[in-house]
Amino acid sequence: MRRIPEMIEGPEAWTRLTDAMKLILSVPRDEILRREEEYKRQSALNPNRRGPKPKQKPASPGPDVAPLS
């Protein structure tokens, strides 16, 4: 059974909010970007991914293909 968290009001709620915001804002931006890039790489490897697929770069023709002219 799921428990409903108790409602906290007053100065204690404000203190808890400011503590949480300080914790969130203490993470450097480059660390957040690194984690997001890592997550994107992991999610791209999932073959059963839902939603739009990332665009594939077209393969360049090899040296054995004659140029169009």
C-alpha positions in Angstrom: 0.0 0.0 0.0 1.3 3.4 -0.9 1.7 5.9 1.9 0.8 9.5 1.4 3.6 11.8 2.6 2.5 14.2 5.4 1.9 17.9 4.5 4.5 20.2 6.0 3.7 23.9 6.2 5.3 26.9 7.7 9.0 27.8 8.2 10.1 24.1 8.1 8.7 23.7 4.6 10.6 26.8 3.5 13.8 25.5 5.1 13.4 22.1 3.3 12.8 23.8 0.0 15.9 26.0 0.2 18.0 23.0 1.2 16.7 21.0 -1.7 17.4 23.9 -4.1 20.9 24.4 -2.8 21.6 20.7 -3.4 20.3 20.9 -6.9 22.1 24.0 -7.8 25.4 22.8 -6.4 25.9 20.3 -9.3 28.2 21.9 -12.0 26.7 22.5 -15.4 29.4 20.4 -17.2 28.5 17.5 -15.0 24.8 17.8 -15.9 25.7 17.9 -19.6 28.0 14.9 -19.3 25.2 12.9 -17.6 22.7 13.9 -20.2 25.1 12.9 -23.0 25.7 9.5 -21.3 22.0 9.0 -21.0 21.4 9.8 -24.7 24.1 7.3 -25.7 22.5 4.6 -23.5 19.0 5.3 -24.8 20.1 5.3 -28.4 21.4 1.7 -28.0 17.8 0.5 -27.1 16.4 -1.2 -30.2 12.9 -1.1 -28.8 12.8 2.6 -28.3 9.5 4.3 -28.7 9.0 7.6 -30.5 10.9 9.3 -33.4 14.2 7.7 -34.2 17.4 9.8 -34.5 18.3 10.7 -38.0 21.1 8.6 -39.6 23.9 10.3 -41.4 24.0 9.2 -45.1 26.9 6.9 -45.9 29.4 8.6 -48.2 30.2 6.7 -51.4 33.4 4.6 -51.3 36.4 5.2 -53.6 35.2 2.4 -55.9 32.1 4.3 -56.9 32.3 6.5 -60.0 31.3 10.1 -59.4 28.1 11.4 -61.1 28.9 13.9 -63.9 
